Amino acid sequence: MPNRSSGHPTSALGFATRAVWAGGEPCPHTGATVAPVYLSSTFTLPDVGVTKGYDYSRTANPTRARLEAQLADLEGARFAVAFASGMAAIAGVTALLAPGDHVVATRDLYGGTHRLFTTVLARYGIAISFVDATDPACVAAALRPQTRLIWLETPSNPTLRLADVAAIAAGKGGALLAVDSTFASPAVQQPLAQGADLVVHSTTKYLSGHSDVLGGVVVVDDPELHARIAYHQNAAGATAGPWDAYLVQRGVKTLGLRMKAHAENAQAVAEFLAARADVAEVHYPGLAGHPQHALARRQMRGFGGIVAFRPAGGPARARALARATRLFALAVSLGGVESLICIPAAMTHASLTADQRAALGIGDDLIRLSVGIEDAPDLIADLSRALDGCPLGISSPSWYIDALGNRSRLSSQVLGESIPKHNPNPRSPR
């Protein structure tokens, strides 16, 4: 098997330059500037037991290898392992654990990760302690002799709390430190440089950037860790397909440009919301009033594209707003060029109990925005129309003001069915 994901962490080139060129050398056979997508599942061998580096695409594929090299480089690492989804990547990290091991995890956790930790890992005799990772002392206090993994999500989904990666790394002892950096992307945050051992991304989100692919990646600089995770990738088979790998690789080439636009728009949206009397609370690390604004400035390059807020008026008004926006599409997921709006309690975090959500501040009235790269004035106008069109006390809007300023009634098709309060089989996509 070839060295599938060797990056160039010592490169002096800038981030945007490396995003374009890392893992993107011209095709050695034809000189094609953009290498072909290798869709072949099998590769013809020159002799029995002899390969040219590839024999079966689950084990290794040239297109996936290029993506892995690109992502390793952008995180300043030597290795990356690309999976079929973000959750498959997270499972790849947990494959490092064994029965009797202990995990310390931030309590501010994506619902799907929480479900994996509590309903899957628990069945294999792996203990989980959830802590307030905004305080490094809480993480250190939870460590045991059996602790093998510390799991952070920073910024967290959906409340945008931060964990001080460097401080936690300094006190991690013999445990591995993994950081889900999906909300930030490599353009905004470099956890390995701050002492983390592993970085995880859902490549579905900002790395791909166009809401048209599923994928995940684990990035490491340690050869032994890379070998163990790559072994799991091959053995379990949840590998990124070549077409998905190509789409992510293409998306990453514009990551630097997109993240600047996401962050600028999110800052404008957050400031607009914070200035409204009918908005009770805004979560965005770029706001000076965010309790961890200083940490965000120290740990991140920019503040990302996710904003969460609580409108005055409670859950009914929040749901009305989620239905009333025209540019912010009502959908799960995040990180695409288009703006999205969702109610985490009923959508992305539905797998948590009501008590668990309440403890995390994920109330039924919390709205999460994935702010896209559209023109900021249009996004603000869309939110303004929705807020003005859903006055306090409304349970379901009957009208909205369209992009041309015309008052129009919401049809039943636009309103759709109400978001269910309980999903008996919650799947909790991001």
C-alpha positions in Angstrom: 0.0 0.0 0.0 1.4 3.4 -0.9 1.8 6.3 1.6 -1.7 7.4 1.0 -1.8 10.7 2.6 1.5 12.3 3.1 1.1 16.1 3.4 3.6 19.0 3.4 3.4 20.5 6.9 6.7 22.4 6.5 5.5 24.3 3.4 6.0 28.0 3.7 3.1 28.6 1.2 -0.1 30.3 2.4 -3.3 28.5 3.2 -5.2 29.4 0.0 -2.2 28.4 -2.1 -1.9 25.0 -0.4 -5.7 24.5 -0.6 -5.4 24.7 -4.4 -2.3 22.7 -4.9 -1.8 20.2 -2.0 -2.6 16.7 -3.3 -3.4 18.2 -6.7 -0.3 17.6 -8.8 -0.9 17.1 -12.5 -1.8 13.6 -13.6 1.6 11.8 -14.1 0.3 9.8 -17.1 -1.4 12.5 -19.1 -0.4 15.8 -17.6 -4.0 16.7 -16.9 -4.0 19.7 -14.6 -7.0 18.2 -12.8 -6.4 14.5 -12.3 -9.1 12.0 -13.4 -11.5 10.5 -10.9 -10.5 6.9 -10.5 -13.9 5.1 -10.4 -12.4 1.6 -10.8 -13.2 -0.7 -7.9 -10.3 -3.0 -8.9 -6.9 -2.6 -10.5 -5.2 -4.9 -12.9 -1.9 -6.2 -11.4 1.4 -6.6 -13.3 1.9 -10.0 -11.6 0.6 -12.3 -8.9 0.8 -10.5 -5.6 2.4 -7.4 -7.1 0.6 -4.0 -7.3 1.4 -0.6 -8.5 0.2 0.7 -5.2 -3.5 -0.1 -5.7 -5.4 -3.3 -6.0 -8.9 -2.7 -4.5 -10.6 0.7 -3.9 -11.8 0.0 -0.4 -8.1 -0.4 0.6 -6.7 2.5 -1.4 -7.9 4.7 -4.3 -5.8 7.3 -6.1 -8.6 10.0 -5.9 -9.1 9.4 -2.2 -5.3 9.5 -1.7 -5.2 12.9 -3.2 -7.9 14.2 -0.9 -6.1 12.8 2.1 -2.9 14.4 1.1 -4.7 17.8 0.6 -6.5 17.7 4.0 -3.4 16.5 5.9 -1.4 19.4 4.5 -4.1 22.0 5.5 -4.1 20.8 9.1 -0.2 20.8 9.2 0.0 17.0 9.5 1.4 14.1 7.6 -1.6 11.8 7.4 -5.3 11.9 6.9 -7.9 9.1 6.6 -11.1 9.9 4.6 -14.3 8.2 5.5 -17.8 7.9 4.0 -19.3 10.3 6.5 -18.5 12.5 9.5 -19.9 9.9 11.8 -17.8 7.2 10.2 -14.8 9.3 10.9 -15.8 9.7 14.6 -16.3 5.9 14.8 -12.8 5.5 13.3 -11.4 7.4 16.3 -13.4 5.4 18.8 -12.0 2.3 17.2 -8.8 3.1 19.1 -10.6 2.3 22.3 -11.0 -1.1 24.1 -13.4 -2.4 26.8 -12.6 -0.9 30.1 -11.4 2.4 28.6 -12.8 5.8 29.7 -13.6 8.8 27.6 -13.9 12.4 28.8 -16.2 14.3 26.4 -17.4 17.8 26.2 -21.1 17.9 27.2 -21.7 20.4 24.3 -21.8 17.7 21.7 -23.5 17.1 18.4 -26.5 14.8 18.9 -25.2 12.1 16.6 -21.9 11.9 18.5 -23.7 11.8 21.8 -25.8 8.9 20.6 -22.7 7.0 19.4 -21.0 7.5 22.7 -24.0 6.6 24.9 -25.8 3.9 23.0 -23.0 2.2 21.1 -19.7 2.6 23.0 -21.5 1.8 26.3 -22.4 -1.6 24.9 -18.7 -2.4 24.6 -17.8 -1.5 28.1 -16.4 2.0 27.4 -17.3 4.6 30.1 -18.1 8.2 29.1 -17.9 11.2 31.4 -19.5 14.4 30.0 -17.9 17.6 31.4 -18.0 21.4 30.9 -15.1 21.6 28.5 -15.2 25.4 28.6 -13.3 25.0 31.9 -10.0 23.1 31.4 -10.0 22.3 35.1 -13.2 20.3 34.7 -11.6 18.2 32.0 -8.5 17.6 34.1 -10.7 16.7 37.2 -12.6 14.0 35.2 -9.4 12.2 34.1 -8.9 8.6 35.4 -6.1 6.1 35.0 -8.4 4.4 32.4 -8.9 7.6 30.4 -7.7 6.9 26.8 -9.5 9.7 25.0 -10.6 13.3 25.5 -13.2 14.4 23.0 -13.7 18.1 22.3 -16.1 19.9 19.9 -15.1 23.5 19.5 -17.0 25.6 18.5 -19.8 23.3 19.8 -23.0 22.4 18.0 -25.3 24.4 18.3 -24.4 26.8 21.1 -21.0 27.8 19.9 -19.2 27.2 23.2 -15.4 27.0 22.9 -12.8 24.7 24.5 -9.3 25.9 25.1 -7.4 23.3 23.1 -3.9 24.3 24.2 -4.8 24.4 27.9 -6.6 21.0 27.8 -3.7 19.5 25.8 -1.3 20.6 28.5 -3.1 18.6 31.2 -4.2 15.6 29.2 -1.7 13.2 30.6 -1.5 10.0 28.7 -4.9 10.4 27.0 -5.3 11.2 23.4 -7.0 14.5 22.6 -9.4 14.6 19.6 -11.0 17.7 18.4 -14.1 17.9 16.1 -13.3 21.1 14.3 -16.1 20.9 11.8 -17.6 24.2 12.7 -14.3 26.0 12.2 -12.6 24.2 9.3 -8.8 24.2 8.7 -9.1 27.7 7.4 -10.1 29.0 10.9 -8.6 26.6 13.4 -5.5 24.3 13.7 -6.0 22.0 16.7 -2.9 19.9 16.0 -0.7 23.0 16.4 -2.4 23.6 19.7 -1.6 20.2 21.1 -4.4 17.9 19.8 -3.5 14.4 18.7 -6.4 14.0 16.2 -8.6 16.3 14.3 -12.0 15.2 12.9 -14.1 17.0 10.3 -17.4 16.2 8.6 -16.2 17.0 5.1 -19.9 17.2 4.2 -19.8 20.7 5.7 -17.4 23.5 5.0 -14.7 21.4 3.4 -17.0 20.3 0.6 -19.0 23.5 0.9 -21.8 22.8 -1.6 -24.2 20.5 0.2 -23.8 17.8 -2.4 -21.5 15.2 -0.8 -21.2 13.1 2.3 -17.8 12.5 3.9 -15.6 12.7 7.0 -11.9 12.7 7.7 -9.5 12.0 10.6 -6.2 14.0 10.5 -3.1 12.9 12.5 0.6 13.5 12.5 1.6 10.3 14.4 2.4 7.4 12.0 1.3 4.8 14.6 -2.1 6.5 15.1 -2.5 6.8 11.3 -1.8 3.1 10.8 -4.4 2.1 13.4 -7.1 4.3 12.0 -6.3 3.4 8.4 -6.5 -0.3 9.4 -10.0 0.3 10.8 -11.0 2.3 7.7 -10.1 -0.7 5.5 -11.4 -3.4 7.9 -14.8 -1.7 8.5 -15.1 -0.4 4.9 -16.7 3.0 5.5 -14.4 4.6 3.0 -15.0 7.8 1.0 -15.9 6.8 -2.5 -13.8 8.3 -5.4 -16.5 10.6 -6.6 -17.2 12.0 -3.2 -13.5 12.4 -2.6 -13.2 14.4 -5.8 -16.1 16.7 -4.9 -14.6 17.4 -1.5 -11.2 18.0 -3.0 -12.6 20.4 -5.5 -14.6 22.2 -2.8 -11.5 22.6 -0.6 -9.8 24.6 -3.3 -12.1 27.6 -2.5 -12.3 27.0 1.3 -10.2 30.1 2.2 -12.4 32.4 0.1 -15.6 30.8 1.3 -14.8 30.9 5.0 -14.0 34.7 4.7 -17.4 35.3 3.2 -19.2 33.0 5.7 -17.5 34.8 8.6 -18.2 38.3 7.3 -21.8 37.5 6.7 -22.2 35.7 10.1 -20.7 38.7 11.9 -23.2 41.0 10.2 -26.1 38.7 10.9 -25.1 38.3 14.6 -24.7 42.1 15.1 -28.1 42.7 13.4 -29.8 40.1 15.7 -28.1 41.4 18.8 -29.4 44.9 18.1 -33.0 43.8 18.0 -35.2 44.1 21.1 -37.3 41.1 20.0 -34.2 38.8 20.1 -33.5 37.4 23.6 -30.0 35.9 23.1 -27.4 35.6 20.3 -24.5 33.1 20.3 -21.6 34.0 18.1 -17.9 34.1 19.2 -17.3 37.1 17.0 -19.5 39.3 19.2 -17.5 41.2 21.9 -20.1 40.1 24.4 -19.6 36.4 23.8 -18.1 35.0 27.1 -15.2 33.4 25.2 -14.6 36.1 22.7 -11.0 36.5 23.9 -10.3 32.8 23.5 -11.8 32.8 20.0 -9.5 35.6 19.0 -6.5 33.7 20.3 -7.5 30.2 19.1 -9.2 30.9 15.8 -8.5 32.9 12.6 -12.0 34.4 12.2 -15.2 33.2 13.9 -16.9 30.9 11.5 -20.3 31.0 9.8 -22.7 29.6 12.4 -24.9 31.8 14.5 -27.5 30.6 17.1 -30.1 32.8 18.7 -33.3 32.7 20.8 -36.0 35.0 19.7 -38.3 36.6 22.3 -41.6 34.9 22.3 -40.6 31.3 23.0 -40.8 28.1 20.9 -43.9 29.0 19.0 -42.3 32.1 17.6 -39.0 30.3 16.9 -40.9 27.7 14.8 -42.8 30.5 13.0 -39.5 32.2 12.1 -38.0 29.0 10.9 -40.9 28.7 8.4 -41.0 32.3 7.4 -37.6 33.0 6.0 -37.2 32.9 2.3 -33.4 32.9 1.7 -32.6 30.8 4.8 -33.8 27.4 3.8 -35.3 25.2 6.6 -32.9 22.3 6.6 -30.4 20.3 8.7 -26.7 20.3 8.0 -24.5 23.4 7.6 -21.4 24.8 5.9 -22.7 25.1 2.3 -22.7 28.2 0.2 -26.5 28.6 0.8 -27.9 29.8 4.1 -29.9 27.4 6.2 -32.1 27.7 9.3 -33.1 24.9 11.8 -34.5 24.2 15.2 -31.8 22.0 16.8 -34.1 20.6 19.6 -36.4 19.1 17.0 -33.9 18.5 14.2 -30.2 18.0 14.7 -30.4 17.2 18.5 -33.7 15.3 18.6 -31.9 12.1 19.8 -31.2 13.8 23.1 -33.8 13.8 25.8 -35.6 17.0 26.8 -33.6 17.1 30.1 -30.3 16.6 28.3 -31.1 19.4 25.9 -32.2 21.7 28.7 -28.9 21.1 30.5 -27.0 22.2 27.4 -29.1 25.3 26.8 -30.7 23.8 23.7 -34.2 24.9 24.3 -37.1 24.5 21.9 -36.8 28.2 21.1 -33.1 28.0 20.0 -32.5 28.7 16.3 -29.3 27.8 14.4 -28.3 29.6 11.3 -25.7 28.3 8.9 -24.9 31.7 7.2 -24.0 31.3 3.5 -22.1 33.4 1.1 -25.0 35.4 -0.3 -25.0 39.2 -0.1 -25.2 40.1 3.6 -27.9 42.9 3.1 -30.1 40.3 1.5 -29.7 37.9 4.4 -30.4 40.6 7.0 -33.4 41.7 5.0 -34.7 38.2 5.0 -34.4 37.8 8.7 -35.8 41.3 9.3 -38.9 40.4 7.2 -39.3 37.2 9.1 -39.0 38.7 12.5 -41.3 41.6 11.7 -43.8 39.2 10.1 -43.9 36.9 13.2 -44.8 39.3 16.0 -44.6 38.2 19.6 -47.3 35.7 20.6 -47.9 34.3 17.0 -48.1 30.5 16.8 -47.9 30.2 13.0 -47.4 33.0 10.5 -50.1 33.6 8.0 -48.1 36.0 5.8 -44.6 37.2 5.0 -43.1 40.1 3.1 -41.3 38.8 0.0 -38.0 39.9 -1.5 -39.7 42.7 -3.4 -41.4 44.1 -0.2 -44.8 42.6 -1.1 -47.0 41.2 1.6 -48.0 37.6 0.7 -49.9 34.9 2.4 -48.1 31.7 3.3 -49.7 28.7 1.6 -50.1 25.4 3.4 -47.4 24.1 1.1 -45.0 26.7 2.3 -46.0 26.2 5.9 -45.8 22.4 5.6 -46.3 20.2 8.6 -45.1 21.4 12.0 -41.8 20.1 13.1 -42.6 17.1 15.3 -41.9 17.4 19.0 -40.8 13.8 19.3 -39.2 11.6 16.7 -39.5 7.9 17.7 -36.5 7.0 15.6 -34.3 10.2 15.6 -31.5 10.2 13.1 -30.1 13.7 14.0 -28.1 14.8 11.0 -26.0 17.8 11.7 
